[in-house]
Amino acid sequence: MEVLVVGGGIGGLATGIALRQAGHEVRVLERAAKIAEVGAGLGIWPNGRRALAALGAGDTPGLPVRRLHLRSWRGRLLSEVPLAELKRRYGSELIVMHRADLQGSLLEILGRHTVQLGSEVIGFEPSGSRVHVTLKSGRHCDTDLLVGADGIRSTVRQRLLTDGEPRFSGATCWRSVTRFALEEGTAFNWWGRGGEFGIFPLRDGSVYWFGVQNRPSGEAESARGRKADAMEAFASWPEVIPAVVQATHEGSILRNDLYDRPPVGRWSRGRVTLVGDAAHPMLPNAAQGACQALEDAATLGTSAQSGSIEEGLKMYEARRRHAANAIVSQSHRTARLVGSTNPLIIGLRDLLIAHAPRSVVWRQLESMMQPS
Ligand SMILES: Cc1cc2nc3c(=O)[nH]c(=O)nc-3n(C[C@H](O)[C@H](O)[C@H](O)COP(=O)(O)OP(=O)(O)OC[C@H]3O[C@@H](n4cnc5c(N)ncnc54)[C@H](O)[C@@H]3O)c2cc1C
């Protein structure tokens, strides 16, 4: 069967590989003129690593996180995520990768010639037993299966579900990668008033950091630039935080407002389906968006190995939708707790985290690690 995948992000590249492995003829249409190398890190949990291994990308370089400390913005240790237990039960750790390494590895396996750059899809319609796809350039093509992997503002989703604009979380996120000395294998996440900050070690003596703060959507940057804005936002937090921002090159700092969408009851119609952020965009609080996209890809591949396309898509959704939607909701709830500015709620939140029985913490993690 012929498959067109719209979007060459992590979800689209992975889907291309999985459907090729299932014996199909794949083309990926990407609107950008080149595959952008986003300079940030990515936490890949055992469920994402399992999917990567199935796609033949299990050896993508990354650094295992040995300890992950959750602290209050005043520096007090609230909890330690049970990562050693994760490895014992699921055979792999939480790994932090450069996004560019992951994209490069997927692109290498898929083959650059499979990705058609500068190809923006603007619409599609069923045409007999095929799907008729229209590109911005005015070109058209037909395919047996169309997969929308075109991110949170997906054109394919818009046509399929017409569910409007994404939902703004009320927060913005600065993030970057920089050289910085951090205790080997130890990662930190501080929760504060109206925001959070995280620092994760990467494999080459650098670290990935992110800082989230409540801000209005589309807020303009100050004339002093992103670095000064981020420094100011976290000036009164533990001193390692302003220090890591200070050590960062201004031009390498990304800033994005954070959005998600409420979960929906279907991702497919006829011979068209969605994967990754196009299907279930989530706030980054569970660090699972890319892991879920990889799982979608691997599952779609195995679901489309036999039977009709419609049956395959039904199986894919049945195996993936509940799990991914649950993480969308969980991430949304966590983001609200992290973003609280109410001292009472913050006090209670920190108390609960500090005293949560291990079984509760473990149940939350475990629900995300189960195979689809
Ligand atoms: C701050 C932050 C931190 C995160 N941290 C983590 C983490 O630690 N772990 C984790 O697992 N996830 C994390 N995520 C989530 C993760 O980044 C995303 O879920 C994942 O990258 C989604 O990949 P995707 O391929 O579905 O979408 P995208 O990466 O958005 O890719 C979509 C692609 O489609 C292309 N496109 C769009 N429209 C069209 C069109 N009409 N025609 C053709 N091409 C089109 C775009 O150019 C783009 O290349 C984080 C996200 C954020 C914002």
The ligand as an ORCA input file, in Angstrom:
! r2SCAN-3c Opt
* xyz 0 1
  C       9.135     22.565     26.321
  C       8.877     21.174     25.842
  C       9.559     20.100     26.423
  C       9.277     18.776     26.021
  N       9.958     17.756     26.615
  C       9.679     16.472     26.252
  C      10.375     15.370     26.853
  O      11.258     15.553     27.699
  N      10.044     14.098     26.458
  C       9.089     13.852     25.511
  O       8.822     12.685     25.201
  N       8.431     14.889     24.915
  C       8.697     16.172     25.251
  N       8.049     17.210     24.644
  C       7.020     16.921     23.605
  C       7.616     16.660     22.233
  O       8.523     17.678     21.881
  C       6.503     16.602     21.184
  O       5.425     15.856     21.668
  C       7.007     15.939     19.902
  O       8.146     16.611     19.425
  C       5.895     15.950     18.861
  O       6.395     15.492     17.635
  P       5.465     15.502     16.325
  O       6.301     14.925     15.253
  O       4.161     14.892     16.642
  O       5.157     17.044     16.048
  P       6.134     18.214     15.601
  O       7.457     18.080     16.246
  O       5.387     19.481     15.840
  O       6.348     17.995     14.046
  C       5.380     18.361     13.103
  C       6.062     18.536     11.749
  O       5.058     18.716     10.756
  C       5.434     19.770      9.883
  N       4.182     20.327      9.336
  C       3.239     21.045     10.005
  N       2.203     21.326      9.187
  C       2.498     20.775      7.984
  C       1.791     20.718      6.741
  N       0.589     21.282      6.591
  N       2.363     20.064      5.687
  C       3.597     19.473      5.838
  N       4.299     19.505      7.006
  C       3.751     20.130      8.064
  C       6.199     20.733     10.787
  O       7.044     21.581     10.031
  C       6.960     19.768     11.684
  O       8.196     19.394     11.115
  C       8.314     18.528     25.018
  C       7.652     19.614     24.415
  C       7.925     20.923     24.819
  C       7.189     22.059     24.160
*
